[in-house]
Amino acid sequence: MYIKDQTFKDEETLMEMLFDFSLGESSALLKEMIAAIDEQLRANHAYVTYRDSLEDEDDRSELYIEERDMLLAEKLLEQYDSFAVIKQKLYAVKGDRKDMLYEIDLI
């Protein structure tokens, strides 16, 4: 993991940052979004069927993380113009507003 201060708009970088920052502390806003995604995944019959067909718990966990981050990135890209990493914090930016998503301590 290498987190540097940067501003970006693309989905690929956002997915990488969501994965990297998931080791840190998420904001209340992000926790709400993830809770809504969890509900969405629990209601998705195809996802549940496929997840339950996986025998290895690590495979199930990896599937969940991939699906969660993909859906989270889609929601964030719909609601915000860009994203910024500033001093070990990940922000979503819309106009002049910056909403913190994650904070991580790299020490």
Secondary structure, 3 states (H helix, E strand, C coil): CCCCCEEECCHHHHHHHHHHHCCCEECHHHHHHHHHHHHHHHCCHHHHHHHHHCCCHHHHHHHHHHHHHHHHHHHHHHHCCEEEEECCEEEEEECCEEEEEEECCCC
